[in-house]
Amino acid sequence: MEAGVDEAGLLAHSRRGDVASYDRLVAAYQDRVYQTAYRITGHREDAWDAAQEAFLRAFRGLRTFRGEASFSTWMTRIAVHAALDVVRRRPPHTPVAADTVPADDDPSDEVLRRDQQRRVQQAIAALPPDQRAVVVLRDVQDLSYEDIARVLRVPLGTVRSRLSRGRESLRVALADLAPRTAQGSGRSS
């Protein structure tokens, strides 16, 4: 949430139907919601659809939001579920690499980075949806295990096991991208 924004006030006004206040909440969270949806769906258009659906669901549910979790956690939960709904409804798409790496002076390095980004996104998209959601929330969004359990409404042990299985699948799928250590470099002569 941007500095100086009174989230509690915006929530109160939004609950009373003030669309301008809700628009400010959307503006504050739209990047995070979109990035979460993109990492889960692996497709830009699907991510936009999921993000729009998430904000619509949140607006409709504002009166039932009790504040037991933070608005951010609640909004993330809605975004994850909206993205997973899109994944379940639509045939799989080939993911498009996120344009998050700045351009470098060496074009071959940039090509390599973009290829690696594409491969990572494809590997994430290939995970089962329950593992994908946990991996995205932990390793991309940097949520705590406890927050992930609240977002997904699953036990902490389930979060840990899904994350472990998801990371292992990614490790296997992306083994060739791992840095190689020099074989035998620690030997003395």
C-alpha positions in Angstrom: 0.0 0.0 0.0 1.4 3.4 -0.9 2.6 5.6 1.9 0.2 8.1 3.3 -2.9 6.2 2.2 -5.4 5.6 5.0 -6.4 2.0 4.2 -8.9 1.8 7.0 -10.6 4.9 5.9 -10.7 3.8 2.3 -12.2 0.5 3.4 -14.9 2.2 5.4 -15.8 4.5 2.6 -15.8 1.6 0.1 -18.1 -0.4 2.3 -20.6 2.5 2.1 -20.4 2.3 -1.7 -17.8 5.0 -2.4 -16.4 3.9 -5.7 -13.7 6.5 -5.7 -12.3 5.1 -2.4 -12.4 1.6 -3.8 -10.6 2.8 -6.9 -7.8 4.0 -4.7 -7.6 0.6 -3.0 -7.5 -1.1 -6.5 -4.7 1.3 -7.5 -2.7 0.4 -4.4 -3.0 -3.3 -4.9 -3.4 -3.8 -8.7 0.3 -4.6 -9.4 0.5 -7.2 -6.6 -2.8 -8.8 -7.6 -1.8 -8.9 -11.3 1.7 -10.3 -10.6 0.2 -13.0 -8.4 -2.4 -13.9 -11.0 0.3 -13.8 -13.8 2.6 -16.2 -11.9 -0.3 -18.6 -11.4 -1.9 -18.4 -14.8 1.3 -18.0 -16.8 -0.6 -15.9 -19.4 -1.0 -12.1 -19.5 -4.6 -12.0 -20.7 -5.6 -14.7 -18.2 -3.9 -12.7 -15.4 -5.8 -9.5 -16.3 -9.0 -11.5 -16.4 -8.2 -13.0 -13.0 -7.2 -9.6 -11.5 -10.4 -8.0 -12.7 -12.4 -10.8 -11.3 -10.6 -10.6 -8.0 -11.3 -6.9 -7.6 -14.9 -7.4 -8.6 -15.3 -10.3 -6.0 -13.6 -8.1 -3.4 -15.9 -5.2 -4.0 -18.9 -7.5 -3.8 -17.6 -9.0 -0.6 -16.4 -5.8 1.2 -19.4 -5.8 3.5 -18.5 -9.3 4.7 -14.8 -8.5 5.2 -14.4 -8.6 9.0 -10.7 -7.6 9.1 -9.6 -10.8 10.8 -6.8 -10.9 8.3 -5.2 -7.8 6.7 -6.9 -6.4 3.6 -3.7 -7.4 1.7 -4.0 -11.1 2.8 -7.7 -11.1 2.0 -7.1 -9.5 -1.4 -4.3 -12.0 -2.2 -6.6 -14.9 -1.2 -9.3 -13.6 -3.6 -6.6 -13.1 -6.4 -5.2 -16.6 -5.9 -8.7 -18.2 -6.1 -9.6 -16.1 -9.2 -6.4 -17.1 -10.9 -6.9 -20.8 -10.1 -10.4 -20.6 -11.4 -9.1 -19.2 -14.7 -6.5 -22.0 -14.9 -9.2 -24.6 -14.3 -11.6 -23.1 -16.9 -9.2 -22.5 -19.8 -6.9 -24.7 -21.8 -3.3 -24.3 -21.0 -1.3 -21.5 -22.7 2.4 -21.2 -23.4 3.6 -18.7 -20.8 5.1 -15.5 -21.9 8.2 -14.3 -20.1 7.8 -11.5 -17.6 9.7 -8.4 -18.7 11.2 -7.8 -15.3 15.0 -7.9 -16.1 16.5 -4.6 -17.2 18.3 -4.5 -20.5 22.1 -5.1 -20.3 24.9 -3.9 -22.6 25.4 -7.4 -23.9 22.5 -8.6 -26.0 23.4 -12.2 -25.7 23.2 -12.0 -21.9 19.7 -10.4 -22.3 18.6 -13.2 -24.6 19.9 -15.8 -22.1 18.1 -14.1 -19.2 14.8 -13.9 -21.1 15.1 -17.6 -22.1 15.7 -18.5 -18.4 12.7 -16.4 -17.3 10.6 -18.1 -19.9 11.8 -21.6 -18.8 11.1 -20.7 -15.1 7.6 -19.4 -15.9 6.9 -22.5 -17.9 8.1 -24.8 -15.1 5.9 -22.9 -12.6 2.9 -23.1 -15.0 3.4 -26.9 -15.3 3.0 -27.4 -11.6 -0.3 -28.6 -10.3 -2.4 -25.6 -9.3 -2.2 -26.2 -5.6 1.6 -26.4 -5.7 1.8 -23.5 -8.1 -0.2 -21.2 -5.8 2.1 -22.0 -2.8 5.3 -21.6 -4.8 4.1 -18.2 -6.2 3.0 -16.9 -2.8 6.2 -18.0 -1.0 9.0 -17.6 -3.6 7.6 -14.8 -5.7 5.4 -12.8 -3.4 7.5 -13.6 -0.3 4.6 -14.4 2.0 5.2 -16.2 5.2 4.1 -19.8 5.6 1.4 -18.6 8.1 0.1 -16.0 5.7 0.0 -18.6 2.9 -2.0 -20.9 5.1 -4.4 -18.0 5.8 -4.7 -17.0 2.2 -5.3 -20.6 1.0 -7.2 -21.6 4.1 -5.2 -24.8 4.5 -3.2 -26.1 7.4 0.5 -25.0 7.8 1.6 -28.6 7.2 -0.2 -28.6 3.8 1.6 -25.4 2.8 4.9 -26.9 3.7 4.3 -30.2 1.8 2.9 -28.4 -1.3 5.9 -26.0 -1.3 8.3 -28.9 -0.9 6.8 -30.9 -3.7 6.6 -27.8 -5.9 10.2 -26.8 -5.3 11.3 -30.4 -6.0 9.4 -30.4 -9.3 11.0 -27.1 -10.2 14.5 -28.3 -9.2 14.1 -31.3 -11.5 12.6 -29.4 -14.4 15.3 -26.6 -14.2 18.3 -28.7 -13.2 20.3 -27.6 -16.2 19.9 -23.9 -15.2 21.6 -24.5 -11.8 25.1 -23.2 -11.5 27.7 -25.9 -12.0 30.4 -26.3 -9.5 33.9 -27.3 -10.6 34.4 -31.0 -10.3 37.4 -31.8 -8.1 38.3 -28.2 -7.6 38.9 -28.8 -3.8 41.6 -31.4 -4.3 45.2 -30.7 -3.2 48.1 -31.7 -5.4 
